[in-house]
Amino acid sequence: MLGNYSVMSTSYFTHGNEWFRVEFLKSEIRGGLSSVKYIAVTTKDNETKFYEFNEPIAEYKFVKNVIEKHYINK
């Protein structure tokens, strides 16, 4: 996933003593949050992973599912 991505917004999610910084990214010049198809999740240890979705991310439930699947319930 090499390219130029713009950060549309940043949110923080917590679970117990864990926290996750989530950046909503887009690669298209036009469009607002409706064109976000990527997220970058950073843990408190400064480990960052990128995730791509087939369609625009319209709700935070997608992020919640990614965090639960890849970080909490691993």
C-alpha distance (Angstrom), angle and dihedral (degrees) to the residues before:
residue distance angle dihedral
M1 . . .
L2 3.77 . .
G3 3.75 118.1 .
N4 3.75 146.8 86.1
Y5 3.80 115.3 -60.0
S6 3.79 130.1 -177.4
V7 3.80 122.1 -146.7
M8 3.80 107.3 -127.4
S9 3.80 96.8 -179.7
T10 3.79 142.4 -16.5
S11 3.81 125.4 -139.4
Y12 3.78 134.3 177.6
F13 3.80 122.7 -138.5
T14 3.79 124.4 -169.4
H15 3.79 133.8 -159.7
G16 3.80 114.8 179.6
N17 3.81 106.5 -54.8
E18 3.80 92.6 -16.4
W19 3.78 124.6 94.3
F20 3.78 131.4 -171.4
R21 3.79 128.6 -162.0
V22 3.78 110.4 -148.7
E23 3.78 121.9 -165.4
F24 3.78 117.9 -164.7
L25 3.81 108.4 -142.5
K26 3.76 135.7 -169.0
S27 3.77 132.3 -173.6
E28 3.80 98.8 -163.2
I29 3.77 121.1 92.7
R30 3.79 94.4 -142.3
G31 3.76 128.7 56.1
G32 3.75 133.1 45.2
L33 3.77 129.3 -122.1
S34 3.80 88.8 -32.9
S35 3.82 89.3 74.4
V36 3.83 97.0 51.8
K37 3.82 109.5 124.9
Y38 3.80 101.0 155.9
I39 3.78 137.3 59.1
A40 3.78 131.8 -170.1
V41 3.80 114.9 -151.2
T42 3.82 117.6 -160.1
T43 3.81 121.7 -171.5
K44 3.80 127.4 -150.9
D45 3.84 86.6 -96.9
N46 3.84 88.6 61.9
E47 3.80 92.9 -112.0
T48 3.80 109.6 147.6
K49 3.80 127.8 -164.0
F50 3.79 128.1 -179.8
Y51 3.80 124.5 -139.1
E52 3.80 127.7 -167.0
F53 3.79 126.3 -155.8
N54 3.81 128.4 -158.1
E55 3.79 92.4 -132.3
P56 3.79 134.4 28.2
I57 3.80 115.6 -72.7
A58 3.77 105.0 -117.1
E59 3.79 101.0 167.9
Y60 3.78 139.8 37.8
K61 3.82 90.4 -123.3
F62 3.82 88.0 82.7
V63 3.80 89.4 59.0
K64 3.80 92.3 45.8
N65 3.82 89.6 53.1
V66 3.83 92.3 49.7
I67 3.81 92.9 49.2
E68 3.80 93.0 47.1
K69 3.82 93.4 46.5
H70 3.81 100.0 43.3
Y71 3.79 104.3 29.0
I72 3.81 114.5 18.4
N73 3.81 105.0 32.8
K74 3.80 98.5 34.7
